[in-house]
Amino acid sequence: MSLWEKDLNKTSLPKIERDREVNTLIIGGGITGLTALYFLHNQKNTILIDANLCGSGVTKNTTGKLTYLQNTIYTDLTNNIDYETAVEYLKSQKYAIHLAKKIIEKEHIDCNLEQVDSFVFTNKKKEVKKLKSETKFLESQTIRVDWVEKEDFSSISVSDTFVFHPIKYTNALKELLKDKIYENTKILKIKKQQGKYICYGKNFKIITKHVIVACHYPFFFYPFCLPLKSHIEKSYIIARKVDKNPKISGITVSNPALSFRFYEEFKKCYQICLASSHKTSKEQNDSKNFRIVKEKYDIKEEDIVSVWSNVDIITGDKLPFIGEIKKNFFIATGFNTWGMTNGILAGEMLSKFILKEKVPFKDFFTLKRSNFYQIKNFFGNMLGSAISFIGSKKHQKEWYHDNPTFLKMQGKSIGVYIDENNLKHMVYTTCPHMSCSLIFNEQEKTWDCPCHSSRFSIDGKCIKGPSTKDISYKD
Ligand SMILES: Cc1cc2nc3c(=O)[nH]c(=O)nc-3n(C[C@H](O)[C@H](O)[C@H](O)COP(=O)(O)OP(=O)(O)OC[C@H]3O[C@@H](n4cnc5c(N)ncnc54)[C@H](O)[C@@H]3O)c2cc1C
């Protein structure tokens, strides 16, 4: 369980169980969907639905930084695309931080928003050049950067950045907008008919003029084909007790990044320590990766408060996709592990599409963009998808000491996990989304898809999309 999850508002709002017709349907109540609803709350017939509880998706597992200092993204964007792209991305992130502050202040949201210095640091000589180039870029945009260079450590830092409690933010929006929100309501497919969209759930349909898909990883392949434009990255996080809050956050220059921040509540301080990020197509050994986090930060067992992992979608050009797929059909995804800023920005952008107002950064984040870097990565992602698919078949049975065990029954692959009370939990181990083999996550006791990030409980309930189906063994 993440440090934030204990604060999740677990009182469910009603489900949708009968057919409805609305003007706008927002699918997904994470930071993106809730922020979109916030900006559309004056619109008649606008509703948001979430398959589980609002905030219970990727948003509850983030580190909760609101910063524009994101590794050395501006140097990377300048090198891989061009200088103008780097400038525009910086503008978008500063705009998003301002927007987040504005919402939090206007609505008096108590979400531990705290201004902290953000650092990017390295202990590798060869990365100092990249830090210098990032500094040069930021200074060209009139940002004050503090620079430290020592024998075995270099860093840059800026001061106008923040951290917050992401779940207190989503809880507050859920409370504010509760008349328009339905929970435990999942959309399984969408069809277009006579200029409207019909969104089908298990026993109901919602007919709508506009749809916003804000469900992290879209549950459909066509249109947009996200699996071919992105890959999944997983990171491991431990929150530990510390004596004081130094009011800083940090991240390393290169991947796999070390990333940390501090959090203070009721006079207790915690450090949130992230490490060991990797493409899920490469490996899935959770126990090993949590061990790496402990080693990198020298974490003592008795100081550990929470342990969790998280995944995000990485796009070919490292920029999010925010815009219109088809007429009146909108999507926001691919936040490249910076979805606190980009999710809030996407929420405002998508609301402005519907309100027919001028949309900031519309052309910049368009789904239709294609640049060399994205095209180059298209083939990499295709290969990555194939590697994930084959790798998932090959590695599924590794790392476990006969728990779970794997069987074939009537031609179907089954996994059997025996819990500490000797109870057996049986599931089908093929992901219903695109047939990758599921990997057992020993640490969190879930079945995870290495290809597209679906997750299932040990009894097979789908707890994260894009899969819309469960994998419980029925006999
Ligand atoms: C390790 C890690 C650390 C991170 N730290 C930071 C950070 O410090 N700062 C930062 O800016 N970003 C960070 N991020 C990124 C950020 O956490 C995510 O990009 C962001 O939370 C995504 O929000 P979302 O609203 O798009 O998705 P989610 O929060 O996943 O919300 C989607 C919602 O849609 C619902 N849903 C899904 N399918 C359906 C369906 N079929 N029908 C109905 N509802 C559905 C889900 O239940 C869920 O509640 C981090 C990411 C990772 C992996």
The ligand as an SDF file (V2000), in Angstrom:
LIG
                    3D

 53 58  0  0  0  0  0  0  0  0999 V2000
    6.8210    5.4950   -9.9440 C   0  0  0  0  0  0  0  0  0  0  0  0
    6.0840    6.6830  -10.4530 C   0  0  0  0  0  0  0  0  0  0  0  0
    6.2120    7.9100   -9.7990 C   0  0  0  0  0  0  0  0  0  0  0  0
    5.5480    9.0200  -10.2980 C   0  0  0  0  0  0  0  0  0  0  0  0
    5.7310   10.2140   -9.6830 N   0  0  0  0  0  0  0  0  0  0  0  0
    5.2540   11.3370  -10.2580 C   0  0  0  0  0  0  0  0  0  0  0  0
    5.5370   12.6200   -9.7300 C   0  0  0  0  0  0  0  0  0  0  0  0
    6.2130   12.7480   -8.7090 O   0  0  0  0  0  0  0  0  0  0  0  0
    5.0680   13.6990  -10.3810 N   0  0  0  0  0  0  0  0  0  0  0  0
    4.3500   13.5940  -11.5260 C   0  0  0  0  0  0  0  0  0  0  0  0
    4.0360   14.6300  -12.1300 O   0  0  0  0  0  0  0  0  0  0  0  0
    3.9710   12.3850  -11.9980 N   0  0  0  0  0  0  0  0  0  0  0  0
    4.4060   11.2540  -11.4070 C   0  0  0  0  0  0  0  0  0  0  0  0
    4.0860   10.0280  -11.9100 N   0  0  0  0  0  0  0  0  0  0  0  0
    3.1080    9.9120  -12.9970 C   0  0  0  0  0  0  0  0  0  0  0  0
    1.6720    9.9490  -12.5040 C   0  0  0  0  0  0  0  0  0  0  0  0
    1.5500    9.1770  -11.3270 O   0  0  0  0  0  0  0  0  0  0  0  0
    0.6900    9.3830  -13.5460 C   0  0  0  0  0  0  0  0  0  0  0  0
    1.0430    9.7880  -14.8340 O   0  0  0  0  0  0  0  0  0  0  0  0
   -0.7340    9.8890  -13.2430 C   0  0  0  0  0  0  0  0  0  0  0  0
   -1.0730    9.5370  -11.9190 O   0  0  0  0  0  0  0  0  0  0  0  0
   -1.7440    9.3040  -14.2070 C   0  0  0  0  0  0  0  0  0  0  0  0
   -3.0140    9.7640  -13.8200 O   0  0  0  0  0  0  0  0  0  0  0  0
   -4.3280    9.3690  -14.6340 P   0  0  0  0  0  0  0  0  0  0  0  0
   -5.4490   10.1570  -14.0900 O   0  0  0  0  0  0  0  0  0  0  0  0
   -4.0490    9.4850  -16.0930 O   0  0  0  0  0  0  0  0  0  0  0  0
   -4.5030    7.8040  -14.3670 O   0  0  0  0  0  0  0  0  0  0  0  0
   -5.1060    7.0240  -13.1030 P   0  0  0  0  0  0  0  0  0  0  0  0
   -4.7870    7.6640  -11.8250 O   0  0  0  0  0  0  0  0  0  0  0  0
   -4.7010    5.6010  -13.2690 O   0  0  0  0  0  0  0  0  0  0  0  0
   -6.6660    7.1740  -13.3140 O   0  0  0  0  0  0  0  0  0  0  0  0
   -7.3680    6.4270  -14.2650 C   0  0  0  0  0  0  0  0  0  0  0  0
   -8.6960    5.9660  -13.6600 C   0  0  0  0  0  0  0  0  0  0  0  0
   -9.4510    5.3690  -14.7140 O   0  0  0  0  0  0  0  0  0  0  0  0
  -10.1880    4.2850  -14.1820 C   0  0  0  0  0  0  0  0  0  0  0  0
  -10.4850    3.3580  -15.2860 N   0  0  0  0  0  0  0  0  0  0  0  0
   -9.6180    2.6090  -15.9920 C   0  0  0  0  0  0  0  0  0  0  0  0
  -10.2580    1.8930  -16.9430 N   0  0  0  0  0  0  0  0  0  0  0  0
  -11.5850    2.2100  -16.8160 C   0  0  0  0  0  0  0  0  0  0  0  0
  -12.7730    1.7850  -17.5120 C   0  0  0  0  0  0  0  0  0  0  0  0
  -12.7180    0.8740  -18.4980 N   0  0  0  0  0  0  0  0  0  0  0  0
  -13.9740    2.3040  -17.1260 N   0  0  0  0  0  0  0  0  0  0  0  0
  -14.0360    3.2130  -16.0950 C   0  0  0  0  0  0  0  0  0  0  0  0
  -12.9370    3.6450  -15.4170 N   0  0  0  0  0  0  0  0  0  0  0  0
  -11.7350    3.1520  -15.7720 C   0  0  0  0  0  0  0  0  0  0  0  0
   -9.2620    3.6850  -13.1190 C   0  0  0  0  0  0  0  0  0  0  0  0
   -9.9960    2.9760  -12.1310 O   0  0  0  0  0  0  0  0  0  0  0  0
   -8.5210    4.9030  -12.5730 C   0  0  0  0  0  0  0  0  0  0  0  0
   -9.0700    5.3830  -11.3590 O   0  0  0  0  0  0  0  0  0  0  0  0
    4.7250    8.8960  -11.4360 C   0  0  0  0  0  0  0  0  0  0  0  0
    4.5790    7.6660  -12.0690 C   0  0  0  0  0  0  0  0  0  0  0  0
    5.2710    6.5740  -11.6090 C   0  0  0  0  0  0  0  0  0  0  0  0
    5.1540    5.2690  -12.3280 C   0  0  0  0  0  0  0  0  0  0  0  0
  1  2  1  0
  2  3  1  0
  2 52  2  0
  3  4  2  0
  4  5  1  0
  4 50  1  0
  5  6  2  0
  6  7  1  0
  6 13  1  0
  7  8  2  0
  7  9  1  0
  9 10  1  0
 10 11  2  0
 10 12  1  0
 12 13  2  0
 13 14  1  0
 14 15  1  0
 14 50  1  0
 15 16  1  0
 16 17  1  0
 16 18  1  0
 18 19  1  0
 18 20  1  0
 20 21  1  0
 20 22  1  0
 22 23  1  0
 23 24  1  0
 24 25  2  0
 24 26  1  0
 24 27  1  0
 27 28  1  0
 28 29  2  0
 28 30  1  0
 28 31  1  0
 31 32  1  0
 32 33  1  0
 33 34  1  0
 33 48  1  0
 34 35  1  0
 35 36  1  0
 35 46  1  0
 36 37  1  0
 36 45  1  0
 37 38  2  0
 38 39  1  0
 39 40  1  0
 39 45  2  0
 40 41  1  0
 40 42  2  0
 42 43  1  0
 43 44  2  0
 44 45  1  0
 46 47  1  0
 46 48  1  0
 48 49  1  0
 50 51  2  0
 51 52  1  0
 52 53  1  0
M  END
$$$$
